[in-house]
Amino acid sequence: MTWRPQYRSSKFRHVFGKAATKESCYDGVPITRSVQDNNFCAVNPRFLAVITECAGGGAFLVLSVHHTGKVDPHHPRVSGHKGNVLDVKWNPFNDYCIASCSEDSTVKVWEIPPHGVLKNLTVPCKELQGHSRRVGLIEWHPTANNILFSTAYDYKVMIWNLDSPEQVMKNPVRTISHHTDVVLSMSFNTDGSLFATTCRDRKVRLMEPRSGNLLQEGNCKTHKASKVLILGNMKMLLTSGTSRYNDRQIALWDQDDLSGPLLQENLDGSSGVIFPFYDPDTHMLYLAGKGDGNIRYYEISSEKPYIHFLTEYRSHVPQKGLGVMPKRGLDVSSCEVFRFYKLVTIKSLIEPLSMIVPRRSESYQEDIYPMTAGNRPALTADEWLKGINKGPLLISLKPGSELPESQLETNGLSNSLDAQRFQSRPGNLQLSYIQDQLEAKDIQKGRPEDDRSRTAVSNKEDLALCSPPRTENELRLKFLKQQEEIRRLRELLNQRDVRIKQLELEIKNVVILGCVCV
């Protein structure tokens, strides 16, 4: 038998990194010189936040994403901490809300003005005082609104409910004390019902956040983990760290059995910490080393060998940290599937880096942009604390699928902390919302034709006469019917767009013929 090489088909085999031009970078940013192994940068579709070097306390800079070029050295900062700022994170459901933690052992939550920071901000909207030592890491819950996790050098993980009316909060809703040393990283699964941590005691822990129960604990003598990621709903964990011989290494773990890793792979002999980033929509894993200029990327599968190397982005400019743009802020017209913001300390520069899938067509590519997590919370803080788990509300990234903000405001769809700035897409509309919208049209127009439109939207089923689902199967059927109706309406809109373009071309041809005849 003749030998044939084994090739694995993948639509992301040829993904390449494209660095922004000098004009599209952020120049003159005094990036912090802290040695903390954090990213020091956070991004959302509106703002870029970066921790800066300053004297007398801690501060970070908030810039508009479109404010590229040379940054004013006297640009106003958020400077309310008494010690160096160690981490910043944007609220995933409010683009104007950011949390920061500091060496002064506090966590502060800030409300950023709509037009950016025009003067120094020193007074936070919330201050969390519960830790006894410096706070090194904070994380927002992925699906519940206003739930914040913090961990400090007192070896504790604290959970805060920001819906509490107090401006200064001293009592968290839960304190988790399973760690015997400093927590190095935290990661949540898709619905936030589980979270994993790595610690300086070399152990990987999987816990239930509400109760604080320790579900799994792993300790591998041949792998010292520093960062951890839960790989979406694949029932696997990935850790980055060092081997017994101080080689940089990644390890893959079974979520249900942390007694030993499924896979270990050595990378190189450098000393910088490896920052892992995972995209659950494309199942791509990105590995970026602190002090490196290159970024490796892989594709994750549920079958052996689990990790498939794709290629590597190379640059001679080292990175101190990286921020990641949420999927709703990507440029889908250029087939961008991931975007980093590299902190280049030696040049005082922040450089955007786009990961692009090469495609000839300029139209929207649905196969590389599945439904993704949006900016609406699936749960309130109280619902989550009562024991309810829900996955993220999904949206489509297709251009034109956004609803205007004015329409959202008139229909009363708003976040508790983001009442007038909320954006949504049809992918996450609820049946109750559709019903309210149709009833509002009935009241305003008072025409009998609205009854026909109501039954059409509800897949030939009158929403006003429908009883609420009583079982899980009925609920699932309702959901599938809703999704099918949304898909049908999208197809109808696409057909109408094509018809409009055809009519526009016909009109142009008629005008041209008329001019020729004249």
C-alpha positions as CSV (number, residue, x, y, z in Angstrom):
1,M,0.0,0.0,0.0
2,T,1.3,3.5,-0.9
3,W,1.6,6.0,2.0
4,R,-0.6,9.0,1.8
5,P,-0.2,12.0,4.1
6,Q,-3.1,12.8,6.4
7,Y,-4.6,16.2,5.7
8,R,-7.2,17.8,7.9
9,S,-9.8,20.0,6.2
10,S,-10.4,23.3,8.0
11,K,-11.8,26.6,6.8
12,F,-9.4,28.4,9.2
13,R,-6.2,26.8,7.9
14,H,-5.1,30.0,6.1
15,V,-6.1,32.5,8.8
16,F,-3.5,35.3,8.8
17,G,-2.7,38.2,11.1
18,K,-2.8,41.8,9.8
19,A,-1.3,44.5,11.9
20,A,-2.8,48.0,11.7
21,T,-1.0,50.9,10.0
22,K,0.8,53.5,12.0
23,E,-2.2,55.9,11.6
24,S,-4.6,53.3,13.1
25,C,-2.5,52.6,16.2
26,Y,-2.6,54.5,19.5
27,D,0.8,56.2,19.9
28,G,2.3,57.9,23.0
29,V,0.5,55.8,25.6
30,P,2.5,55.5,28.9
31,I,1.9,51.8,29.5
32,T,2.3,50.6,33.0
33,R,5.6,48.9,34.0
34,S,4.0,46.6,36.5
35,V,5.3,43.1,36.6
36,Q,1.8,41.6,37.3
37,D,1.0,38.8,34.8
38,N,-2.2,40.5,33.5
39,N,-3.2,41.9,30.2
40,F,-3.4,45.5,31.4
41,C,-5.9,46.3,28.6
42,A,-9.6,45.9,28.0
43,V,-11.6,46.7,24.9
44,N,-15.2,47.0,23.8
45,P,-16.8,48.3,20.6
46,R,-16.8,51.9,22.0
47,F,-13.7,52.3,24.3
48,L,-10.2,51.1,24.9
49,A,-8.9,51.1,28.5
50,V,-5.2,50.6,29.3
51,I,-3.4,50.8,32.7
52,T,-0.8,53.6,32.6
53,E,2.3,54.5,34.6
54,C,1.8,57.3,37.0
55,A,3.1,58.7,40.3
56,G,1.1,58.9,43.5
57,G,-1.6,56.3,43.2
58,G,-2.9,54.3,40.2
59,A,-4.7,55.3,37.0
60,F,-5.9,54.0,33.7
61,L,-6.6,55.7,30.4
62,V,-10.0,55.4,28.6
63,L,-9.8,56.2,24.9
64,S,-12.5,56.1,22.1
65,V,-11.8,53.1,19.9
66,H,-11.7,55.6,16.9
67,H,-9.3,58.0,18.7
68,T,-6.2,56.6,16.9
69,G,-2.9,58.4,16.3
70,K,-0.9,60.4,18.8
71,V,-2.5,60.5,22.2
72,D,-2.3,63.7,24.2
73,P,0.2,63.1,27.1
74,H,-2.2,65.2,29.3
75,H,-5.3,63.2,28.4
76,P,-7.7,62.9,31.4
77,R,-7.5,59.6,33.3
78,V,-9.5,57.5,35.7
79,S,-7.4,58.0,38.8
80,G,-9.4,57.2,42.0
81,H,-7.1,54.4,43.3
82,K,-4.5,55.0,46.0
83,G,-2.2,52.2,44.7
84,N,-1.2,50.9,41.3
85,V,-4.1,49.5,39.2
86,L,-3.5,45.8,38.4
87,D,-6.5,44.8,36.3
88,V,-9.4,46.4,34.4
89,K,-12.5,44.7,32.8
90,W,-15.4,46.2,30.9
91,N,-18.9,45.1,31.8
92,P,-20.0,42.7,29.0
93,F,-23.6,44.1,29.1
94,N,-22.8,47.8,29.5
95,D,-20.2,49.5,27.2
96,Y,-20.0,52.5,29.6
97,C,-19.2,50.5,32.8
98,I,-15.7,49.3,33.8
99,A,-14.3,47.7,36.9
100,S,-10.7,48.1,38.2
101,C,-8.7,46.6,41.0
102,S,-5.7,47.9,42.7
103,E,-2.9,47.4,45.2
104,D,-5.0,49.5,47.7
105,S,-7.0,46.3,48.2
106,T,-10.2,47.8,46.7
107,V,-12.3,47.1,43.6
108,K,-14.0,50.2,42.0
109,V,-16.7,50.3,39.3
110,W,-16.8,53.4,37.1
111,E,-19.4,54.9,34.8
112,I,-17.7,56.4,31.7
113,P,-19.5,59.4,30.1
114,P,-21.0,58.8,26.6
115,H,-18.4,61.1,25.0
116,G,-15.5,59.7,26.8
117,V,-13.4,60.9,29.7
118,L,-13.2,64.7,29.3
119,K,-11.8,65.4,32.8
120,N,-10.1,63.3,35.5
121,L,-12.5,60.8,37.1
122,T,-11.8,60.3,40.8
123,V,-15.2,59.2,42.2
124,P,-16.5,55.7,41.3
125,C,-20.1,54.7,41.2
126,K,-19.3,51.6,43.4
127,E,-16.4,50.8,45.7
128,L,-15.9,47.2,47.0
129,Q,-14.0,46.9,50.2
130,G,-13.7,43.3,51.3
131,H,-10.2,42.1,50.6
132,S,-7.4,42.6,53.1
133,R,-4.6,42.6,50.6
134,R,-4.0,43.9,47.1
135,V,-6.6,42.7,44.5
136,G,-4.9,41.2,41.5
137,L,-7.7,39.9,39.3
138,I,-11.4,40.6,38.5
139,E,-13.9,38.9,36.2
140,W,-17.5,39.6,35.2
141,H,-20.1,36.8,35.1
142,P,-20.7,35.9,31.4
143,T,-24.5,35.7,31.5
144,A,-25.8,37.3,34.8
145,N,-26.0,41.1,35.0
146,N,-23.9,43.0,37.6
147,I,-22.2,40.0,39.1
148,L,-18.5,40.6,39.6
149,F,-15.7,38.2,40.9
150,S,-12.5,39.4,42.5
151,T,-9.5,37.6,43.9
152,A,-6.6,39.0,45.9
153,Y,-3.4,38.2,47.7
154,D,-5.4,37.2,50.7
155,Y,-6.1,33.9,48.8
156,K,-9.9,34.6,48.6
157,V,-12.3,34.8,45.7
158,M,-15.3,37.1,46.4
159,I,-18.5,37.5,44.5
160,W,-20.3,40.9,44.5
161,N,-23.8,41.8,43.6
162,L,-23.6,45.3,42.1
163,D,-27.4,45.7,42.2
164,S,-27.0,46.5,45.8
165,P,-27.9,50.2,46.5
166,E,-24.9,50.9,48.7
167,Q,-22.1,52.9,47.0
168,V,-19.5,51.4,49.3
169,M,-19.9,47.7,49.7
170,K,-18.1,45.7,52.3
171,N,-20.0,42.4,52.3
172,P,-19.8,40.1,49.3
173,V,-22.6,37.7,48.6
174,R,-20.1,34.8,48.7
175,T,-16.5,34.3,49.7
176,I,-14.6,31.2,48.4
177,S,-11.6,30.1,50.5
178,H,-10.4,26.9,48.9
179,H,-7.0,28.3,47.7
180,T,-3.8,28.1,49.7
181,D,-1.9,30.6,47.7
182,V,-2.4,33.5,45.2
183,V,-5.0,32.8,42.5
184,L,-3.4,33.4,39.1
185,S,-6.4,33.2,36.7
186,M,-10.1,32.5,36.5
187,S,-12.3,31.3,33.7
188,F,-16.1,30.5,33.3
189,N,-18.0,28.0,31.2
190,T,-20.6,29.3,28.7
191,D,-23.5,29.7,31.1
192,G,-21.4,30.7,34.1
193,S,-22.5,27.7,36.2
194,L,-18.8,26.6,36.7
195,F,-15.6,28.4,37.0
196,A,-12.0,27.2,37.1
197,T,-8.9,28.7,38.7
198,T,-5.2,28.2,38.7
199,C,-3.1,28.9,41.8
200,R,0.5,29.2,42.8
201,D,0.2,25.9,44.7
202,R,0.3,24.2,41.2
203,K,-3.4,23.1,41.5
204,V,-6.2,23.5,39.0
205,R,-9.6,23.8,40.6
206,L,-13.1,23.5,39.2
207,M,-15.8,25.1,41.4
208,E,-19.5,25.9,41.5
209,P,-19.5,29.7,42.1
210,R,-22.9,30.2,43.9
211,S,-22.3,27.6,46.6
212,G,-18.5,27.8,46.5
213,N,-18.3,23.9,46.4
214,L,-15.1,22.4,45.1
215,L,-16.0,19.9,42.3
216,Q,-12.7,18.9,41.0
217,E,-9.0,19.5,41.9
218,G,-6.0,18.6,39.7
219,N,-2.3,18.6,40.5
220,C,0.2,17.4,37.9
221,K,3.8,17.1,38.9
222,T,5.0,17.5,35.3
223,H,2.9,20.7,34.6
224,K,2.8,23.9,36.6
225,A,-0.3,25.8,35.4
226,S,-0.4,29.6,35.4
227,K,-3.4,30.4,33.2
228,V,-6.6,28.4,32.6
229,L,-9.5,28.5,30.1
230,I,-12.7,26.5,30.1
231,L,-13.2,25.7,26.4
232,G,-16.8,26.6,26.0
233,N,-19.2,23.6,26.0
234,M,-16.5,21.1,25.0
235,K,-16.2,19.7,28.5
236,M,-12.4,20.5,28.5
237,L,-10.0,22.8,30.2
238,L,-6.8,24.2,28.8
239,T,-4.0,25.5,31.0
240,S,-0.7,27.2,30.0
241,G,2.4,27.1,32.2
242,T,5.8,25.4,32.5
243,S,7.0,21.8,32.4
244,R,9.3,20.2,34.9
245,Y,12.3,21.5,33.0
246,N,10.9,25.1,32.7
247,D,9.8,24.8,29.1
248,R,6.6,26.7,28.3
249,Q,3.8,24.2,28.0
250,I,0.1,23.8,27.4
251,A,-2.1,21.0,28.9
252,L,-5.6,19.8,28.0
253,W,-7.8,18.4,30.8
254,D,-11.1,16.5,31.0
255,Q,-13.6,18.7,32.9
256,D,-15.0,15.7,34.7
257,D,-11.6,14.2,35.7
258,L,-8.7,16.5,36.7
259,S,-6.6,13.6,38.0
260,G,-4.3,14.0,35.0
261,P,-4.1,15.9,31.7
262,L,-5.4,14.5,28.4
263,L,-2.6,16.1,26.5
264,Q,0.6,18.0,27.2
265,E,2.6,19.9,24.5
266,N,5.8,21.8,25.0
267,L,6.1,25.1,23.1
268,D,9.6,26.6,23.6
269,G,12.2,27.5,26.3
270,S,11.2,31.2,26.8
271,S,10.4,32.5,30.2
272,G,7.4,34.8,29.5
273,V,3.9,33.8,30.6
274,I,1.6,32.3,27.9
275,F,-1.7,34.1,27.6
276,P,-4.4,31.8,26.1
277,F,-7.4,33.1,24.2
278,Y,-10.3,30.9,23.0
279,D,-13.0,31.7,20.4
280,P,-15.9,29.3,21.1
281,D,-17.6,30.3,17.7
282,T,-14.6,29.1,15.6
283,H,-13.1,26.8,18.1
284,M,-9.7,28.5,17.6
285,L,-7.1,28.9,20.3
286,Y,-4.6,31.7,20.3
287,L,-1.4,31.6,22.4
288,A,0.5,34.8,23.0
289,G,3.6,34.9,25.2
290,K,4.5,37.9,27.4
291,G,7.6,39.5,25.8
292,D,7.1,37.6,22.6
293,G,6.3,39.0,19.2
294,N,4.6,36.0,17.8
295,I,1.1,34.5,18.3
296,R,0.4,30.9,17.7
297,Y,-3.1,29.7,16.8
298,Y,-4.7,26.3,16.8
299,E,-8.0,24.6,16.2
300,I,-9.6,22.6,19.0
301,S,-11.7,19.4,18.3
302,S,-13.4,17.0,20.6
303,E,-11.5,14.0,19.3
304,K,-7.9,13.0,19.4
305,P,-5.4,14.6,19.0
306,Y,-7.7,17.5,20.2
307,I,-5.3,20.4,19.3
308,H,-4.4,21.1,15.7
309,F,-1.7,23.6,14.9
310,L,-2.8,26.1,12.2
311,T,0.0,28.6,11.8
312,E,1.8,31.5,13.6
313,Y,1.8,35.3,13.3
314,R,5.3,36.6,13.6
315,S,6.4,40.1,14.6
316,H,9.7,41.6,15.9
317,V,7.8,43.8,18.3
318,P,7.3,42.3,21.8
319,Q,3.9,42.5,23.6
320,K,3.5,43.2,27.3
321,G,-0.2,42.4,27.3
322,L,-3.2,42.0,24.9
323,G,-6.8,43.2,24.8
324,V,-9.5,41.4,22.9
325,M,-12.4,43.0,21.0
326,P,-15.8,41.3,21.6
327,K,-17.1,39.6,18.5
328,R,-19.9,42.2,18.0
329,G,-17.1,44.8,17.4
330,L,-15.4,43.0,14.5
331,D,-15.3,44.0,10.9
332,V,-17.3,41.2,9.2
333,S,-16.9,42.8,5.7
334,S,-13.2,41.9,5.8
335,C,-13.8,38.4,7.3
336,E,-12.2,39.4,10.6
337,V,-12.7,36.6,13.2
338,F,-10.6,37.9,16.1
339,R,-8.9,41.2,17.0
340,F,-6.1,41.8,19.5
341,Y,-4.8,45.1,20.9
342,K,-1.1,44.6,21.5
343,L,0.6,46.7,24.2
344,V,4.1,47.6,23.0
345,T,5.9,49.1,25.9
346,I,9.2,49.9,24.2
347,K,7.4,52.1,21.7
348,S,4.5,53.4,24.0
349,L,2.2,52.0,21.4
350,I,-1.0,50.0,21.2
351,E,-1.3,48.1,17.9
352,P,-4.5,46.5,16.7
353,L,-3.9,43.1,15.1
354,S,-6.7,41.5,13.1
355,M,-7.0,37.8,12.4
356,I,-8.6,37.4,9.0
357,V,-10.0,34.4,7.0
358,P,-9.0,35.0,3.4
359,R,-12.2,34.9,1.2
360,R,-12.6,36.2,-2.4
361,S,-16.2,37.3,-1.9
362,E,-16.9,40.5,-0.1
363,S,-20.4,39.4,1.0
364,Y,-21.3,38.3,4.6
365,Q,-19.8,34.8,5.3
366,E,-22.3,33.0,7.5
367,D,-20.1,29.9,7.9
368,I,-17.5,31.7,9.8
369,Y,-19.9,33.9,11.8
370,P,-22.3,31.7,13.7
371,M,-24.7,33.2,16.2
372,T,-22.6,34.6,19.0
373,A,-23.0,36.0,22.5
374,G,-24.6,39.5,22.5
375,N,-24.6,42.4,24.9
376,R,-27.8,41.5,26.7
377,P,-27.7,39.6,30.0
378,A,-29.6,36.4,30.1
379,L,-30.3,36.7,33.9
380,T,-30.6,39.4,36.5
381,A,-28.3,39.2,39.5
382,D,-31.1,38.0,41.8
383,E,-32.1,35.3,39.4
384,W,-28.6,33.9,39.2
385,L,-28.2,34.0,43.0
386,K,-31.5,32.0,43.3
387,G,-29.9,29.2,41.3
388,I,-31.0,29.8,37.8
389,N,-28.6,29.0,34.9
390,K,-29.0,30.3,31.4
391,G,-26.7,30.4,28.4
392,P,-25.9,33.7,26.7
393,L,-28.5,35.4,24.5
394,L,-27.2,35.0,20.9
395,I,-27.1,37.6,18.2
396,S,-26.2,37.6,14.5
397,L,-23.3,39.6,13.2
398,K,-24.9,40.1,9.8
399,P,-24.9,43.8,8.8
400,G,-28.3,45.4,9.0
401,S,-29.5,43.0,11.7
402,E,-29.2,45.7,14.4
403,L,-32.2,47.5,15.7
404,P,-32.0,51.3,16.1
405,E,-31.5,52.6,19.6
406,S,-34.6,54.8,19.4
407,Q,-36.8,51.8,18.7
408,L,-35.3,50.0,21.6
409,E,-36.0,52.9,23.9
410,T,-39.6,53.1,22.9
411,N,-40.2,49.4,23.4
412,G,-38.7,49.5,26.9
413,L,-35.9,47.0,26.2
414,S,-33.0,48.3,28.4
415,N,-30.4,47.2,30.8
416,S,-30.6,48.3,34.4
417,L,-27.2,50.1,34.1
418,D,-27.5,50.9,30.4
419,A,-31.0,52.1,29.9
420,Q,-30.5,54.4,26.9
421,R,-27.4,52.9,25.3
422,F,-28.5,49.4,24.6
423,Q,-28.2,47.8,21.2
424,S,-29.8,44.5,20.2
425,R,-30.4,42.2,17.2
426,P,-33.3,40.1,16.1
427,G,-31.5,36.9,17.1
428,N,-32.4,37.3,20.8
429,L,-35.9,38.7,20.6
430,Q,-38.3,37.0,23.1
431,L,-41.9,36.0,22.2
432,S,-43.2,38.4,24.8
433,Y,-41.3,41.3,23.1
434,I,-42.9,40.4,19.7
435,Q,-46.3,40.2,21.3
436,D,-45.8,43.6,23.0
437,Q,-44.7,45.1,19.7
438,L,-47.7,43.8,17.8
439,E,-50.1,44.9,20.5
440,A,-48.6,48.4,20.4
441,K,-49.3,48.5,16.6
442,D,-52.9,47.4,17.2
443,I,-53.5,50.2,19.6
444,Q,-51.9,52.8,17.3
445,K,-53.4,51.8,14.0
446,G,-56.6,50.1,15.0
447,R,-56.8,48.1,11.8
448,P,-58.1,44.6,11.4
449,E,-55.2,43.7,9.2
450,D,-52.9,43.6,12.3
451,D,-54.6,40.4,13.4
452,R,-53.2,38.7,10.3
453,S,-49.7,40.1,10.8
454,R,-49.8,38.9,14.4
455,T,-50.6,35.3,13.4
456,A,-48.0,35.5,10.6
457,V,-45.2,36.5,13.0
458,S,-46.1,33.8,15.5
459,N,-45.9,31.0,12.8
460,K,-49.7,31.0,12.3
461,E,-50.4,30.8,16.0
462,D,-52.1,33.7,17.9
463,L,-49.8,34.7,20.6
464,A,-52.5,36.3,22.7
465,L,-54.4,33.0,22.9
466,C,-51.3,30.8,23.5
467,S,-51.0,29.3,27.0
468,P,-47.5,29.4,28.5
469,P,-45.5,26.2,28.0
470,R,-45.9,23.8,30.9
471,T,-43.1,21.3,30.1
472,E,-39.6,21.5,28.9
473,N,-40.6,19.9,25.6
474,E,-43.3,22.5,25.0
475,L,-40.8,25.3,25.8
476,R,-38.3,23.8,23.4
477,L,-40.9,23.6,20.6
478,K,-41.9,27.2,21.2
479,F,-38.2,28.3,21.0
480,L,-37.7,26.3,17.7
481,K,-40.8,27.8,16.2
482,Q,-39.5,31.3,17.1
483,Q,-36.1,30.6,15.6
484,E,-37.6,29.2,12.4
485,E,-39.9,32.3,12.0
486,I,-36.9,34.6,12.5
487,R,-35.0,32.7,9.9
488,R,-37.9,32.9,7.4
489,L,-38.3,36.7,8.0
490,R,-34.5,37.1,7.4
491,E,-34.8,35.2,4.1
492,L,-37.8,37.4,3.1
493,L,-35.8,40.5,3.8
494,N,-32.9,39.3,1.8
495,Q,-35.2,38.5,-1.2
496,R,-36.6,42.0,-1.0
497,D,-33.1,43.5,-0.9
498,V,-32.2,41.6,-4.0
499,R,-35.5,42.8,-5.7
500,I,-34.7,46.4,-4.7
501,K,-31.3,46.2,-6.3
502,Q,-32.8,44.7,-9.5
503,L,-35.3,47.5,-9.8
504,E,-32.5,50.1,-9.2
505,L,-30.5,48.6,-12.1
506,E,-33.6,48.6,-14.3
507,I,-34.2,52.3,-13.5
508,K,-30.6,53.1,-14.4
509,N,-30.8,51.3,-17.7
510,V,-34.0,53.1,-18.6
511,V,-32.4,56.5,-17.8
512,I,-29.3,55.6,-19.8
513,L,-31.5,54.5,-22.8
514,G,-33.5,57.7,-22.5
515,C,-30.4,59.9,-22.6
516,V,-29.0,58.0,-25.7
517,C,-32.3,58.5,-27.5
518,V,-32.3,62.2,-26.8
